[in-house]
């Protein structure tokens, strides 16, 4: 389901706070990467969500960790069900985003596997309370570029997380493969 020619590489300098957060997540939750789910909605929109602990007004595409030893497609199906309650077939693989995150003398490699799912007009519902998802919205595809900019400009402790998250949103906003484009 994945194609090597759809790999993009990004380098980010990050602060110690985000480095420590990501390192803890990778060690404690045994996460080795993530899946990003692009769920088409009616009227050429996509589903975004927010969590209880995010800064006010911040929404993003659903994503979730790939556990060590877990197949990417298994993580995709599990995370989609946990975060949205949907069991949807994949429309297509969009891209793998490989990150090299640098902080002081340490580097962390991390990958996001991005999938376009089949469209649905079902009402999303989080089935995993630990996710702390507090809301969903349908946004026009063009709005993903605005979301990416909002994420890039988050202040303080959210700055590196936002810059990291913005990359996937910017990629999807510009993707010719999105919603019948190729």
Residue pairs with C-beta under 8 A, 6 or more apart in sequence:
1 73
1 90
1 93
2 72
2 93
2 96
2 113
3 93
6 93
6 94
6 95
6 96
7 95
7 96
7 97
7 98
8 95
8 96
8 97
8 98
8 171
9 97
9 98
9 99
9 100
10 97
10 98
10 99
10 100
10 167
11 99
11 100
11 101
11 102
12 99
12 100
12 101
12 102
12 160
12 163
12 164
13 102
13 103
14 101
14 102
14 103
14 160
14 163
14 164
15 103
15 159
15 160
16 103
16 104
17 157
17 160
18 101
18 103
18 160
18 161
18 164
19 101
19 103
19 106
19 108
21 161
22 101
22 108
22 110
23 108
25 31
25 65
26 32
26 108
26 110
29 65
29 67
30 67
30 68
31 65
31 66
31 67
31 68
32 66
32 67
32 68
33 65
33 66
33 72
33 110
33 111
33 112
33 113
34 63
34 64
34 65
34 66
34 75
34 110
34 111
34 112
34 113
35 63
35 64
35 66
35 72
35 75
35 76
35 79
35 80
35 112
35 113
35 114
35 115
36 61
36 62
36 63
36 112
36 113
36 114
36 115
36 168
36 172
37 61
37 62
37 63
37 64
37 76
37 79
37 80
37 83
37 84
37 115
37 117
38 46
38 61
38 94
38 114
38 115
38 116
38 117
38 172
38 178
39 46
39 47
39 62
39 80
39 84
39 86
39 88
39 117
39 119
39 120
39 124
40 46
40 91
40 116
40 117
40 118
40 119
40 120
40 179
41 47
41 119
41 120
41 121
41 138
42 119
42 121
42 138
43 138
43 140
44 140
44 141
44 179
45 138
45 139
45 140
45 141
46 61
46 138
46 139
46 141
46 144
46 172
47 61
47 62
47 84
47 124
47 136
47 137
47 138
48 59
48 60
48 61
48 62
48 136
48 137
48 138
48 139
48 147
49 59
49 60
49 61
49 62
49 83
49 84
49 124
49 126
49 133
49 135
49 136
49 137
50 57
50 58
50 59
50 60
50 133
50 134
50 135
50 137
51 131
51 132
51 133
51 134
52 132
52 133
52 134
53 132
55 154
55 158
57 150
58 150
58 151
58 154
58 158
58 162
59 135
59 137
59 139
59 147
60 147
60 151
60 165
60 169
61 144
61 168
61 169
61 172
62 79
62 80
62 83
62 84
63 79
63 112
63 168
64 75
64 78
64 79
64 82
64 83
65 75
65 79
66 72
66 75
66 113
67 75
70 78
72 113
73 90
76 90
76 113
76 115
77 87
80 86
80 87
80 88
80 117
81 87
81 127
82 126
82 127
82 128
82 131
83 126
83 127
83 128
83 131
83 133
84 124
84 125
84 126
84 136
85 122
85 124
85 125
85 126
85 127
86 117
86 120
86 122
86 124
88 117
88 118
88 120
89 117
89 118
90 115
90 116
90 117
90 118
91 115
91 116
91 117
91 118
91 119
92 115
92 116
92 177
93 113
93 114
93 115
93 116
94 114
94 115
94 116
94 171
94 172
94 175
94 177
94 178
95 114
95 171
95 175
96 111
96 112
96 113
96 114
97 111
97 112
97 114
97 167
97 168
97 171
98 109
98 110
98 111
99 108
99 109
99 110
99 111
99 112
99 164
99 167
100 107
100 108
100 109
101 107
101 108
101 109
101 110
101 164
102 108
112 167
112 168
114 168
114 171
114 172
116 177
116 178
116 179
124 136
126 133
139 147
141 172
141 173
141 178
141 179
142 173
144 169
144 170
144 172
144 173
145 169
145 170
145 173
145 174
147 166
147 169
148 166
148 167
148 169
148 170
148 173
149 166
150 162
151 162
151 163
151 165
151 166
151 169
152 162
152 163
152 166
153 162
154 161
154 162
172 178
175 181
176 182
